[in-house]
Amino acid sequence: MPRPKPDVLAVVLAGGRVDELSVLTAHRPKSAVPFGGFARVIDFAMSNLMQSGLELVAVLSQYRSFSLINHLGVGASWDMIGRYRGVFVLPPYQGFDQSSWYRGSADAVYQNLDFVQFHSPDTILVLSGDHVYNMDYREIIAYHRQKDADCTMACVEVPPEKAHRFGVAEIDDADGARGGRVLQYREKPEDPEFNWASMTVYCFKPKVLYEMLEANAREDESFEFGRDILPRAMAAGKKVYGYKFDGYWGYTRTIDEYWQTSMDLLGSEPRLPMDQWGVRTNLDHRGIRDCQPLKVGPEAVITNSLVYNGCLVEGTVENSVLFPGVQVKAGAVVRNSVLFFDNVVGRGSRLDKVVSDVNVTVGEEVEVGVGEPEPGSCGVTVLGWNNWIPAGTSIGVGCTLYPSLRPDQKSRNRIADGEVVR
Protein backbone atom coordinates (compact mmCIF):
# COMPACT_ATOMS: atom_id res chain seq x y z
CA MET A 1 0.00 0.00 0.00
CA PRO A 2 1.61 3.31 -1.04
CA ARG A 3 2.32 5.96 1.59
CA PRO A 4 -0.37 8.69 1.42
CA LYS A 5 0.88 12.16 0.57
CA PRO A 6 0.52 14.41 3.66
CA ASP A 7 -1.47 17.60 3.37
CA VAL A 8 0.85 19.52 5.73
CA LEU A 9 4.26 18.79 7.19
CA ALA A 10 5.16 20.88 10.25
CA VAL A 11 8.82 21.73 10.90
CA VAL A 12 9.51 23.02 14.42
CA LEU A 13 12.67 25.06 14.98
CA ALA A 14 13.63 24.05 18.50
CA GLY A 15 17.38 23.71 18.67
CA GLY A 16 18.74 27.08 19.74
CA ARG A 17 19.64 28.75 23.00
CA VAL A 18 19.58 32.48 23.70
CA ASP A 19 22.21 34.25 25.76
CA GLU A 20 19.60 36.63 27.21
CA LEU A 21 18.01 33.74 29.13
CA SER A 22 21.28 33.37 30.98
CA VAL A 23 21.71 30.23 33.05
CA LEU A 24 18.23 28.88 32.19
CA THR A 25 19.67 27.79 28.84
CA ALA A 26 23.06 26.69 30.13
CA HIS A 27 22.09 23.02 29.80
CA ARG A 28 18.99 23.05 27.60
CA PRO A 29 17.62 24.81 24.51
CA LYS A 30 15.12 27.60 25.06
CA SER A 31 12.29 25.39 23.82
CA ALA A 32 12.88 22.98 26.73
CA VAL A 33 12.83 25.64 29.47
CA PRO A 34 10.12 24.83 32.05
CA PHE A 35 7.08 27.09 32.01
CA GLY A 36 3.72 27.45 33.70
CA GLY A 37 4.18 25.14 36.68
CA PHE A 38 4.34 21.84 34.80
CA ALA A 39 5.08 22.36 31.08
CA ARG A 40 7.94 23.28 28.74
CA VAL A 41 7.95 26.18 26.31
CA ILE A 42 7.78 23.83 23.29
CA ASP A 43 4.51 22.41 24.62
CA PHE A 44 2.67 25.44 23.26
CA ALA A 45 3.73 24.76 19.68
CA MET A 46 3.15 21.02 20.10
CA SER A 47 -0.32 21.54 21.60
CA ASN A 48 -1.22 24.02 18.85
CA LEU A 49 -0.22 21.42 16.24
CA MET A 50 -2.24 18.70 17.97
CA GLN A 51 -5.34 20.87 18.25
CA SER A 52 -4.93 21.91 14.60
CA GLY A 53 -4.95 18.28 13.50
CA LEU A 54 -1.35 18.41 12.23
CA GLU A 55 0.27 15.14 13.20
CA LEU A 56 3.39 14.82 11.03
CA VAL A 57 6.03 16.89 12.78
CA ALA A 58 9.79 17.28 12.37
CA VAL A 59 11.58 18.91 15.31
CA LEU A 60 15.00 20.38 14.46
CA SER A 61 17.17 20.25 17.55
CA GLN A 62 20.82 21.12 18.08
CA TYR A 63 21.95 22.66 21.38
CA ARG A 64 22.15 20.12 24.24
CA SER A 65 19.31 18.10 22.78
CA PHE A 66 18.93 15.48 25.51
CA SER A 67 16.34 17.31 27.62
CA LEU A 68 14.26 18.12 24.55
CA ILE A 69 14.45 14.59 23.11
CA ASN A 70 13.63 13.13 26.51
CA HIS A 71 10.64 15.43 26.82
CA LEU A 72 9.18 14.87 23.34
CA GLY A 73 9.70 11.12 23.27
CA VAL A 74 7.83 9.65 20.32
CA GLY A 75 5.02 12.22 20.48
CA ALA A 76 2.60 10.11 22.51
CA SER A 77 1.75 13.01 24.83
CA TRP A 78 0.29 14.88 21.86
CA ASP A 79 -1.39 11.83 20.25
CA MET A 80 1.08 11.86 17.37
CA ILE A 81 1.71 8.12 17.10
CA GLY A 82 0.58 6.18 14.06
CA ARG A 83 1.61 4.65 10.77
CA TYR A 84 1.59 7.95 8.92
CA ARG A 85 2.03 10.40 11.76
CA GLY A 86 4.58 11.06 14.44
CA VAL A 87 7.22 13.35 15.91
CA PHE A 88 10.71 13.06 14.42
CA VAL A 89 13.59 14.80 16.19
CA LEU A 90 16.28 15.67 13.63
CA PRO A 91 19.61 16.79 15.11
CA PRO A 92 22.62 17.73 12.94
CA TYR A 93 24.36 14.74 11.42
CA GLN A 94 27.51 13.68 9.66
CA GLY A 95 26.83 12.63 6.10
CA PHE A 96 28.85 11.51 3.10
CA ASP A 97 29.15 15.00 1.63
CA GLN A 98 28.72 17.27 4.60
CA SER A 99 29.16 17.55 8.32
CA SER A 100 28.00 20.73 9.95
CA TRP A 101 26.14 22.16 12.86
CA TYR A 102 23.03 24.03 11.85
CA ARG A 103 24.26 27.50 10.88
CA GLY A 104 20.84 29.09 11.33
CA SER A 105 17.12 28.37 11.08
CA ALA A 106 17.14 28.23 7.27
CA ASP A 107 20.20 25.97 7.20
CA ALA A 108 18.55 23.62 9.70
CA VAL A 109 15.65 23.08 7.29
CA TYR A 110 17.99 22.92 4.30
CA GLN A 111 20.05 20.15 5.88
CA ASN A 112 16.86 18.10 6.33
CA LEU A 113 15.33 18.61 2.89
CA ASP A 114 15.68 14.88 2.26
CA PHE A 115 13.21 14.23 5.09
CA VAL A 116 10.83 16.94 3.85
CA GLN A 117 10.98 15.84 0.21
CA PHE A 118 10.52 12.18 1.13
CA HIS A 119 7.11 13.06 2.59
CA SER A 120 6.31 15.45 -0.29
CA PRO A 121 3.66 17.54 1.52
CA ASP A 122 1.29 19.94 -0.18
CA THR A 123 2.15 22.69 2.33
CA ILE A 124 5.11 23.14 4.66
CA LEU A 125 4.51 24.89 7.98
CA VAL A 126 7.71 26.16 9.61
CA LEU A 127 7.42 27.47 13.16
CA SER A 128 9.47 28.32 16.21
CA GLY A 129 9.23 26.05 19.22
CA ASP A 130 10.12 28.70 21.79
CA HIS A 131 7.18 31.11 21.92
CA VAL A 132 4.14 31.13 24.21
CA TYR A 133 0.82 31.49 22.36
CA ASN A 134 -2.32 29.65 21.28
CA MET A 135 -3.06 29.46 17.54
CA ASP A 136 -5.14 27.27 15.27
CA TYR A 137 -2.70 26.77 12.40
CA ARG A 138 -5.53 25.68 10.12
CA GLU A 139 -6.56 29.34 9.84
CA ILE A 140 -3.21 30.58 8.53
CA ILE A 141 -3.00 27.57 6.20
CA ALA A 142 -6.47 28.31 4.83
CA TYR A 143 -5.54 31.98 4.30
CA HIS A 144 -2.27 30.96 2.63
CA ARG A 145 -4.14 28.74 0.19
CA GLN A 146 -6.96 31.19 -0.41
CA LYS A 147 -4.44 33.83 -1.52
CA ASP A 148 -2.41 31.27 -3.51
CA ALA A 149 0.58 32.67 -1.66
CA ASP A 150 4.13 31.44 -2.08
CA CYS A 151 4.81 32.25 1.57
CA THR A 152 2.54 33.45 4.36
CA MET A 153 3.98 34.69 7.64
CA ALA A 154 2.07 35.10 10.90
CA CYS A 155 2.50 38.58 12.40
CA VAL A 156 1.49 40.16 15.68
CA GLU A 157 1.31 43.87 16.41
CA VAL A 158 3.92 44.99 18.95
CA PRO A 159 4.46 48.39 20.62
CA PRO A 160 6.43 50.69 18.27
CA GLU A 161 9.17 51.17 20.85
CA LYS A 162 9.83 47.39 20.84
CA ALA A 163 9.58 46.80 17.09
CA HIS A 164 13.36 47.07 16.58
CA ARG A 165 13.79 43.72 18.33
CA PHE A 166 11.86 41.82 15.66
CA GLY A 167 11.57 41.24 11.98
CA VAL A 168 8.75 43.63 11.05
CA ALA A 169 6.46 43.85 8.04
CA GLU A 170 4.32 46.45 6.35
CA ILE A 171 1.07 44.70 5.44
CA ASP A 172 -1.54 46.20 3.13
CA ASP A 173 -5.17 46.40 4.26
CA ALA A 174 -6.65 44.32 1.45
CA ASP A 175 -8.12 41.76 3.85
CA GLY A 176 -8.59 44.01 6.87
CA ALA A 177 -7.97 42.36 10.22
CA ARG A 178 -7.21 39.03 8.60
CA GLY A 179 -4.05 40.07 6.75
CA GLY A 180 -2.74 41.24 3.41
CA ARG A 181 0.20 41.35 1.03
CA VAL A 182 3.57 42.10 2.61
CA LEU A 183 4.77 45.34 1.04
CA GLN A 184 8.04 45.65 2.96
CA TYR A 185 9.96 43.54 5.43
CA ARG A 186 12.87 44.56 7.65
CA GLU A 187 14.82 42.30 10.01
CA LYS A 188 15.40 44.06 13.35
CA PRO A 189 15.72 47.60 11.94
CA GLU A 190 17.24 50.32 14.09
CA ASP A 191 14.40 52.73 13.28
CA PRO A 192 11.36 50.62 12.36
CA GLU A 193 8.68 52.24 10.22
CA PHE A 194 6.06 49.58 10.97
CA ASN A 195 5.32 47.22 13.84
CA TRP A 196 3.78 43.98 12.61
CA ALA A 197 6.33 41.56 14.07
CA SER A 198 7.05 38.14 12.62
CA MET A 199 6.03 35.31 14.97
CA THR A 200 8.36 32.88 13.15
CA VAL A 201 5.37 30.96 11.79
CA TYR A 202 5.55 30.49 8.02
CA CYS A 203 3.51 28.61 5.41
CA PHE A 204 5.35 27.77 2.20
CA LYS A 205 4.61 26.23 -1.13
CA PRO A 206 7.18 23.42 -1.12
CA LYS A 207 8.66 24.30 -4.52
CA VAL A 208 9.22 27.91 -3.43
CA LEU A 209 10.82 26.89 -0.13
CA TYR A 210 13.18 24.47 -1.86
CA GLU A 211 14.18 27.14 -4.37
CA MET A 212 14.84 29.78 -1.71
CA LEU A 213 16.82 27.41 0.52
CA GLU A 214 18.97 26.16 -2.35
CA ALA A 215 19.78 29.71 -3.45
CA ASN A 216 20.54 30.77 0.13
CA ALA A 217 22.88 27.82 0.64
CA ARG A 218 24.79 28.65 -2.56
CA GLU A 219 25.10 32.40 -2.26
CA ASP A 220 24.81 33.64 1.32
CA GLU A 221 26.91 33.54 4.45
CA SER A 222 23.85 33.95 6.68
CA PHE A 223 21.20 31.29 7.00
CA GLU A 224 18.10 32.66 8.73
CA PHE A 225 14.47 32.79 7.63
CA GLY A 226 13.92 36.38 8.71
CA ARG A 227 17.26 37.78 7.63
CA ASP A 228 17.63 35.84 4.37
CA ILE A 229 14.72 33.73 3.11
CA LEU A 230 11.90 36.28 3.39
CA PRO A 231 13.88 39.16 1.80
CA ARG A 232 15.06 36.78 -0.93
CA ALA A 233 11.49 35.69 -1.66
CA MET A 234 10.29 39.28 -1.87
CA ALA A 235 13.21 40.30 -4.09
CA ALA A 236 12.34 37.41 -6.41
CA GLY A 237 8.78 38.69 -6.75
CA LYS A 238 7.18 35.84 -4.82
CA LYS A 239 3.72 36.34 -3.34
CA VAL A 240 4.41 36.93 0.35
CA TYR A 241 1.41 37.53 2.61
CA GLY A 242 1.05 38.49 6.25
CA TYR A 243 -1.52 36.77 8.45
CA LYS A 244 -2.50 39.03 11.35
CA PHE A 245 -2.70 37.34 14.75
CA ASP A 246 -4.48 39.19 17.57
CA GLY A 247 -4.05 36.83 20.52
CA TYR A 248 -1.55 36.69 23.37
CA TRP A 249 2.08 36.12 22.33
CA GLY A 250 4.86 35.63 24.86
CA TYR A 251 8.31 36.14 23.33
CA THR A 252 10.23 35.15 26.51
CA ARG A 253 13.64 35.89 25.00
CA THR A 254 15.02 37.61 28.10
CA ILE A 255 14.86 36.84 31.81
CA ASP A 256 12.60 39.84 32.35
CA GLU A 257 10.26 38.68 29.57
CA TYR A 258 10.22 35.12 30.89
CA TRP A 259 9.37 36.39 34.37
CA GLN A 260 6.66 38.76 33.08
CA THR A 261 5.09 36.06 30.90
CA SER A 262 4.99 33.80 33.95
CA MET A 263 3.31 36.56 35.98
CA ASP A 264 0.73 36.88 33.18
CA LEU A 265 -0.53 33.44 34.25
CA LEU A 266 -1.76 34.85 37.56
CA GLY A 267 -4.86 36.76 38.65
CA SER A 268 -8.58 36.09 38.43
CA GLU A 269 -8.57 37.02 34.73
CA PRO A 270 -5.00 36.27 33.58
CA ARG A 271 -3.65 37.76 30.37
CA LEU A 272 -2.36 34.28 29.59
CA PRO A 273 -5.30 31.90 30.20
CA MET A 274 -3.26 28.71 30.01
CA ASP A 275 -6.05 26.62 31.53
CA GLN A 276 -8.28 27.48 28.57
CA TRP A 277 -5.67 26.61 25.95
CA GLY A 278 -5.55 22.88 26.62
CA VAL A 279 -1.75 22.75 26.79
CA ARG A 280 -0.39 19.21 27.00
CA THR A 281 2.97 18.08 28.28
CA ASN A 282 4.84 14.83 28.82
CA LEU A 283 3.64 13.83 32.27
CA ASP A 284 6.24 11.06 32.47
CA HIS A 285 9.10 13.54 32.14
CA ARG A 286 10.35 14.10 35.72
CA GLY A 287 7.53 11.83 36.90
CA ILE A 288 4.90 14.57 37.02
CA ARG A 289 2.00 12.11 36.83
CA ASP A 290 3.27 10.28 39.93
CA CYS A 291 3.42 13.34 42.19
CA GLN A 292 1.45 13.23 45.43
CA PRO A 293 -1.23 15.92 45.87
CA LEU A 294 -0.21 19.37 47.06
CA LYS A 295 0.33 19.38 50.83
CA VAL A 296 -0.42 22.62 52.71
CA GLY A 297 0.68 23.09 56.30
CA PRO A 298 -1.55 24.55 59.04
CA GLU A 299 0.23 27.91 59.05
CA ALA A 300 0.66 28.17 55.28
CA VAL A 301 -0.68 31.10 53.24
CA ILE A 302 -1.03 30.81 49.42
CA THR A 303 -2.39 33.76 47.45
CA ASN A 304 -2.65 34.39 43.69
CA SER A 305 -0.26 31.58 42.82
CA LEU A 306 0.00 28.41 40.75
CA VAL A 307 1.25 25.58 42.94
CA TYR A 308 1.46 22.15 41.30
CA ASN A 309 1.04 18.67 42.73
CA GLY A 310 4.03 17.36 44.62
CA CYS A 311 4.66 20.63 46.45
CA LEU A 312 4.82 21.09 50.23
CA VAL A 313 3.94 24.58 51.44
CA GLU A 314 4.32 25.39 55.14
CA GLY A 315 5.21 29.07 54.72
CA THR A 316 3.85 31.92 52.57
CA VAL A 317 3.59 31.93 48.76
CA GLU A 318 2.35 35.06 46.97
CA ASN A 319 2.09 35.83 43.24
CA SER A 320 4.32 32.90 42.33
CA VAL A 321 4.55 29.76 40.19
CA LEU A 322 5.79 26.56 41.86
CA PHE A 323 6.66 23.42 39.89
CA PRO A 324 6.32 19.87 41.28
CA GLY A 325 8.54 18.98 44.21
CA VAL A 326 9.01 22.51 45.58
CA GLN A 327 9.11 22.80 49.37
CA VAL A 328 8.53 26.08 51.21
CA LYS A 329 9.37 25.53 54.87
CA ALA A 330 7.65 27.16 57.83
CA GLY A 331 8.28 30.88 58.15
CA ALA A 332 9.65 31.17 54.60
CA VAL A 333 8.15 33.74 52.20
CA VAL A 334 8.18 33.37 48.40
CA ARG A 335 6.87 36.36 46.44
CA ASN A 336 6.71 37.18 42.72
CA SER A 337 8.87 34.18 41.91
CA VAL A 338 9.10 31.11 39.65
CA LEU A 339 10.62 28.01 41.26
CA PHE A 340 11.35 25.05 38.99
CA PHE A 341 11.23 21.38 39.98
CA ASP A 342 12.47 20.23 43.40
CA ASN A 343 13.51 23.56 44.92
CA VAL A 344 13.65 23.76 48.73
CA VAL A 345 13.25 27.08 50.56
CA GLY A 346 14.46 26.85 54.14
CA ARG A 347 12.82 28.16 57.29
CA GLY A 348 12.63 31.91 57.61
CA SER A 349 14.02 32.60 54.13
CA ARG A 350 12.64 35.31 51.84
CA LEU A 351 12.60 35.22 48.05
CA ASP A 352 11.30 38.08 45.90
CA LYS A 353 11.41 38.21 42.09
CA VAL A 354 13.45 35.05 41.77
CA VAL A 355 13.59 32.53 38.93
CA SER A 356 15.22 29.38 40.29
CA ASP A 357 16.19 26.42 38.11
CA VAL A 358 15.78 22.79 39.18
CA ASN A 359 17.29 21.22 42.33
CA VAL A 360 18.15 24.42 44.20
CA THR A 361 18.22 24.33 48.00
CA VAL A 362 18.00 27.62 49.88
CA GLY A 363 19.18 27.36 53.47
CA GLU A 364 17.52 28.88 56.52
CA GLU A 365 17.24 32.67 57.01
CA VAL A 366 18.41 33.45 53.45
CA GLU A 367 17.35 36.58 51.54
CA VAL A 368 17.28 36.45 47.74
CA GLY A 369 16.26 39.39 45.54
CA VAL A 370 15.00 41.52 48.41
CA GLY A 371 15.42 45.23 47.60
CA GLU A 372 14.79 47.78 44.88
CA PRO A 373 15.87 47.08 41.26
CA GLU A 374 17.87 49.47 39.10
CA PRO A 375 15.75 51.98 37.12
CA GLY A 376 14.60 50.39 33.86
CA SER A 377 15.31 46.86 35.08
CA CYS A 378 12.81 44.27 36.22
CA GLY A 379 15.36 43.19 38.81
CA VAL A 380 14.90 39.43 38.54
CA THR A 381 17.45 37.27 40.38
CA VAL A 382 18.28 33.97 38.66
CA LEU A 383 19.59 30.86 40.42
CA GLY A 384 21.16 28.20 38.19
CA TRP A 385 20.36 24.56 38.76
CA ASN A 386 21.92 22.21 41.34
CA ASN A 387 22.91 24.97 43.76
CA TRP A 388 22.88 25.06 47.54
CA ILE A 389 22.65 28.50 49.19
CA PRO A 390 24.18 28.48 52.72
CA ALA A 391 22.09 29.62 55.69
CA GLY A 392 22.19 33.34 56.42
CA THR A 393 23.27 34.36 52.90
CA SER A 394 21.94 37.61 51.39
CA ILE A 395 21.71 37.74 47.59
CA GLY A 396 20.83 41.09 46.08
CA VAL A 397 18.44 42.22 43.35
CA GLY A 398 19.18 41.22 39.75
CA CYS A 399 21.93 38.74 40.60
CA THR A 400 22.79 35.61 38.61
CA LEU A 401 24.25 32.42 40.09
CA TYR A 402 25.65 29.94 37.58
CA PRO A 403 24.72 26.25 37.87
CA SER A 404 26.43 23.82 40.23
CA LEU A 405 28.69 26.33 41.99
CA ARG A 406 31.32 24.98 44.36
CA PRO A 407 30.92 25.94 48.04
CA ASP A 408 33.90 28.33 47.86
CA GLN A 409 32.27 30.23 44.96
CA LYS A 410 29.23 31.21 47.03
CA SER A 411 30.58 31.20 50.56
CA ARG A 412 30.21 34.97 51.07
CA ASN A 413 27.45 36.22 53.36
CA ARG A 414 26.47 38.98 50.91
CA ILE A 415 26.24 38.96 47.11
CA ALA A 416 25.73 42.51 45.86
CA ASP A 417 22.92 43.70 43.60
CA GLY A 418 23.47 42.77 39.96
CA GLU A 419 26.46 40.53 40.67
CA VAL A 420 27.12 37.46 38.51
CA VAL A 421 28.68 34.52 40.34
CA ARG A 422 30.37 31.94 38.09
C-alpha positions in Angstrom: 0.0 0.0 0.0 1.6 3.3 -1.0 2.3 6.0 1.6 -0.4 8.7 1.4 0.9 12.2 0.6 0.5 14.4 3.7 -1.5 17.6 3.4 0.9 19.5 5.7 4.3 18.8 7.2 5.2 20.9 10.3 8.8 21.7 10.9 9.5 23.0 14.4 12.7 25.1 15.0 13.6 24.1 18.5 17.4 23.7 18.7 18.7 27.1 19.7 19.6 28.7 23.0 19.6 32.5 23.7 22.2 34.2 25.8 19.6 36.6 27.2 18.0 33.7 29.1 21.3 33.4 31.0 21.7 30.2 33.0 18.2 28.9 32.2 19.7 27.8 28.8 23.1 26.7 30.1 22.1 23.0 29.8 19.0 23.1 27.6 17.6 24.8 24.5 15.1 27.6 25.1 12.3 25.4 23.8 12.9 23.0 26.7 12.8 25.6 29.5 10.1 24.8 32.0 7.1 27.1 32.0 3.7 27.4 33.7 4.2 25.1 36.7 4.3 21.8 34.8 5.1 22.4 31.1 7.9 23.3 28.7 8.0 26.2 26.3 7.8 23.8 23.3 4.5 22.4 24.6 2.7 25.4 23.3 3.7 24.8 19.7 3.1 21.0 20.1 -0.3 21.5 21.6 -1.2 24.0 18.8 -0.2 21.4 16.2 -2.2 18.7 18.0 -5.3 20.9 18.3 -4.9 21.9 14.6 -5.0 18.3 13.5 -1.4 18.4 12.2 0.3 15.1 13.2 3.4 14.8 11.0 6.0 16.9 12.8 9.8 17.3 12.4 11.6 18.9 15.3 15.0 20.4 14.5 17.2 20.2 17.5 20.8 21.1 18.1 22.0 22.7 21.4 22.2 20.1 24.2 19.3 18.1 22.8 18.9 15.5 25.5 16.3 17.3 27.6 14.3 18.1 24.5 14.5 14.6 23.1 13.6 13.1 26.5 10.6 15.4 26.8 9.2 14.9 23.3 9.7 11.1 23.3 7.8 9.7 20.3 5.0 12.2 20.5 2.6 10.1 22.5 1.8 13.0 24.8 0.3 14.9 21.9 -1.4 11.8 20.3 1.1 11.9 17.4 1.7 8.1 17.1 0.6 6.2 14.1 1.6 4.7 10.8 1.6 8.0 8.9 2.0 10.4 11.8 4.6 11.1 14.4 7.2 13.3 15.9 10.7 13.1 14.4 13.6 14.8 16.2 16.3 15.7 13.6 19.6 16.8 15.1 22.6 17.7 12.9 24.4 14.7 11.4 27.5 13.7 9.7 26.8 12.6 6.1 28.8 11.5 3.1 29.1 15.0 1.6 28.7 17.3 4.6 29.2 17.5 8.3 28.0 20.7 10.0 26.1 22.2 12.9 23.0 24.0 11.8 24.3 27.5 10.9 20.8 29.1 11.3 17.1 28.4 11.1 17.1 28.2 7.3 20.2 26.0 7.2 18.5 23.6 9.7 15.6 23.1 7.3 18.0 22.9 4.3 20.0 20.1 5.9 16.9 18.1 6.3 15.3 18.6 2.9 15.7 14.9 2.3 13.2 14.2 5.1 10.8 16.9 3.8 11.0 15.8 0.2 10.5 12.2 1.1 7.1 13.1 2.6 6.3 15.5 -0.3 3.7 17.5 1.5 1.3 19.9 -0.2 2.1 22.7 2.3 5.1 23.1 4.7 4.5 24.9 8.0 7.7 26.2 9.6 7.4 27.5 13.2 9.5 28.3 16.2 9.2 26.0 19.2 10.1 28.7 21.8 7.2 31.1 21.9 4.1 31.1 24.2 0.8 31.5 22.4 -2.3 29.7 21.3 -3.1 29.5 17.5 -5.1 27.3 15.3 -2.7 26.8 12.4 -5.5 25.7 10.1 -6.6 29.3 9.8 -3.2 30.6 8.5 -3.0 27.6 6.2 -6.5 28.3 4.8 -5.5 32.0 4.3 -2.3 31.0 2.6 -4.1 28.7 0.2 -7.0 31.2 -0.4 -4.4 33.8 -1.5 -2.4 31.3 -3.5 0.6 32.7 -1.7 4.1 31.4 -2.1 4.8 32.3 1.6 2.5 33.4 4.4 4.0 34.7 7.6 2.1 35.1 10.9 2.5 38.6 12.4 1.5 40.2 15.7 1.3 43.9 16.4 3.9 45.0 19.0 4.5 48.4 20.6 6.4 50.7 18.3 9.2 51.2 20.9 9.8 47.4 20.8 9.6 46.8 17.1 13.4 47.1 16.6 13.8 43.7 18.3 11.9 41.8 15.7 11.6 41.2 12.0 8.7 43.6 11.1 6.5 43.8 8.0 4.3 46.5 6.3 1.1 44.7 5.4 -1.5 46.2 3.1 -5.2 46.4 4.3 -6.7 44.3 1.4 -8.1 41.8 3.9 -8.6 44.0 6.9 -8.0 42.4 10.2 -7.2 39.0 8.6 -4.0 40.1 6.7 -2.7 41.2 3.4 0.2 41.3 1.0 3.6 42.1 2.6 4.8 45.3 1.0 8.0 45.6 3.0 10.0 43.5 5.4 12.9 44.6 7.6 14.8 42.3 10.0 15.4 44.1 13.4 15.7 47.6 11.9 17.2 50.3 14.1 14.4 52.7 13.3 11.4 50.6 12.4 8.7 52.2 10.2 6.1 49.6 11.0 5.3 47.2 13.8 3.8 44.0 12.6 6.3 41.6 14.1 7.0 38.1 12.6 6.0 35.3 15.0 8.4 32.9 13.2 5.4 31.0 11.8 5.6 30.5 8.0 3.5 28.6 5.4 5.4 27.8 2.2 4.6 26.2 -1.1 7.2 23.4 -1.1 8.7 24.3 -4.5 9.2 27.9 -3.4 10.8 26.9 -0.1 13.2 24.5 -1.9 14.2 27.1 -4.4 14.8 29.8 -1.7 16.8 27.4 0.5 19.0 26.2 -2.4 19.8 29.7 -3.4 20.5 30.8 0.1 22.9 27.8 0.6 24.8 28.7 -2.6 25.1 32.4 -2.3 24.8 33.6 1.3 26.9 33.5 4.4 23.9 33.9 6.7 21.2 31.3 7.0 18.1 32.7 8.7 14.5 32.8 7.6 13.9 36.4 8.7 17.3 37.8 7.6 17.6 35.8 4.4 14.7 33.7 3.1 11.9 36.3 3.4 13.9 39.2 1.8 15.1 36.8 -0.9 11.5 35.7 -1.7 10.3 39.3 -1.9 13.2 40.3 -4.1 12.3 37.4 -6.4 8.8 38.7 -6.7 7.2 35.8 -4.8 3.7 36.3 -3.3 4.4 36.9 0.4 1.4 37.5 2.6 1.1 38.5 6.2 -1.5 36.8 8.5 -2.5 39.0 11.4 -2.7 37.3 14.7 -4.5 39.2 17.6 -4.0 36.8 20.5 -1.5 36.7 23.4 2.1 36.1 22.3 4.9 35.6 24.9 8.3 36.1 23.3 10.2 35.1 26.5 13.6 35.9 25.0 15.0 37.6 28.1 14.9 36.8 31.8 12.6 39.8 32.4 10.3 38.7 29.6 10.2 35.1 30.9 9.4 36.4 34.4 6.7 38.8 33.1 5.1 36.1 30.9 5.0 33.8 34.0 3.3 36.6 36.0 0.7 36.9 33.2 -0.5 33.4 34.3 -1.8 34.8 37.6 -4.9 36.8 38.6 -8.6 36.1 38.4 -8.6 37.0 34.7 -5.0 36.3 33.6 -3.7 37.8 30.4 -2.4 34.3 29.6 -5.3 31.9 30.2 -3.3 28.7 30.0 -6.0 26.6 31.5 -8.3 27.5 28.6 -5.7 26.6 26.0 -5.6 22.9 26.6 -1.7 22.7 26.8 -0.4 19.2 27.0 3.0 18.1 28.3 4.8 14.8 28.8 3.6 13.8 32.3 6.2 11.1 32.5 9.1 13.5 32.1 10.3 14.1 35.7 7.5 11.8 36.9 4.9 14.6 37.0 2.0 12.1 36.8 3.3 10.3 39.9 3.4 13.3 42.2 1.5 13.2 45.4 -1.2 15.9 45.9 -0.2 19.4 47.1 0.3 19.4 50.8 -0.4 22.6 52.7 0.7 23.1 56.3 -1.6 24.5 59.0 0.2 27.9 59.1 0.7 28.2 55.3 -0.7 31.1 53.2 -1.0 30.8 49.4 -2.4 33.8 47.4 -2.7 34.4 43.7 -0.3 31.6 42.8 0.0 28.4 40.7 1.3 25.6 42.9 1.5 22.2 41.3 1.0 18.7 42.7 4.0 17.4 44.6 4.7 20.6 46.4 4.8 21.1 50.2 3.9 24.6 51.4 4.3 25.4 55.1 5.2 29.1 54.7 3.9 31.9 52.6 3.6 31.9 48.8 2.3 35.1 47.0 2.1 35.8 43.2 4.3 32.9 42.3 4.6 29.8 40.2 5.8 26.6 41.9 6.7 23.4 39.9 6.3 19.9 41.3 8.5 19.0 44.2 9.0 22.5 45.6 9.1 22.8 49.4 8.5 26.1 51.2 9.4 25.5 54.9 7.7 27.2 57.8 8.3 30.9 58.1 9.6 31.2 54.6 8.1 33.7 52.2 8.2 33.4 48.4 6.9 36.4 46.4 6.7 37.2 42.7 8.9 34.2 41.9 9.1 31.1 39.7 10.6 28.0 41.3 11.4 25.0 39.0 11.2 21.4 40.0 12.5 20.2 43.4 13.5 23.6 44.9 13.6 23.8 48.7 13.2 27.1 50.6 14.5 26.9 54.1 12.8 28.2 57.3 12.6 31.9 57.6 14.0 32.6 54.1 12.6 35.3 51.8 12.6 35.2 48.0 11.3 38.1 45.9 11.4 38.2 42.1 13.4 35.1 41.8 13.6 32.5 38.9 15.2 29.4 40.3 16.2 26.4 38.1 15.8 22.8 39.2 17.3 21.2 42.3 18.2 24.4 44.2 18.2 24.3 48.0 18.0 27.6 49.9 19.2 27.4 53.5 17.5 28.9 56.5 17.2 32.7 57.0 18.4 33.5 53.5 17.4 36.6 51.5 17.3 36.5 47.7 16.3 39.4 45.5 15.0 41.5 48.4 15.4 45.2 47.6 14.8 47.8 44.9 15.9 47.1 41.3 17.9 49.5 39.1 15.8 52.0 37.1 14.6 50.4 33.9 15.3 46.9 35.1 12.8 44.3 36.2 15.4 43.2 38.8 14.9 39.4 38.5 17.4 37.3 40.4 18.3 34.0 38.7 19.6 30.9 40.4 21.2 28.2 38.2 20.4 24.6 38.8 21.9 22.2 41.3 22.9 25.0 43.8 22.9 25.1 47.5 22.6 28.5 49.2 24.2 28.5 52.7 22.1 29.6 55.7 22.2 33.3 56.4 23.3 34.4 52.9 21.9 37.6 51.4 21.7 37.7 47.6 20.8 41.1 46.1 18.4 42.2 43.4 19.2 41.2 39.7 21.9 38.7 40.6 22.8 35.6 38.6 24.3 32.4 40.1 25.6 29.9 37.6 24.7 26.2 37.9 26.4 23.8 40.2 28.7 26.3 42.0 31.3 25.0 44.4 30.9 25.9 48.0 33.9 28.3 47.9 32.3 30.2 45.0 29.2 31.2 47.0 30.6 31.2 50.6 30.2 35.0 51.1 27.5 36.2 53.4 26.5 39.0 50.9 26.2 39.0 47.1 25.7 42.5 45.9 22.9 43.7 43.6 23.5 42.8 40.0 26.5 40.5 40.7 27.1 37.5 38.5 28.7 34.5 40.3 30.4 31.9 38.1 
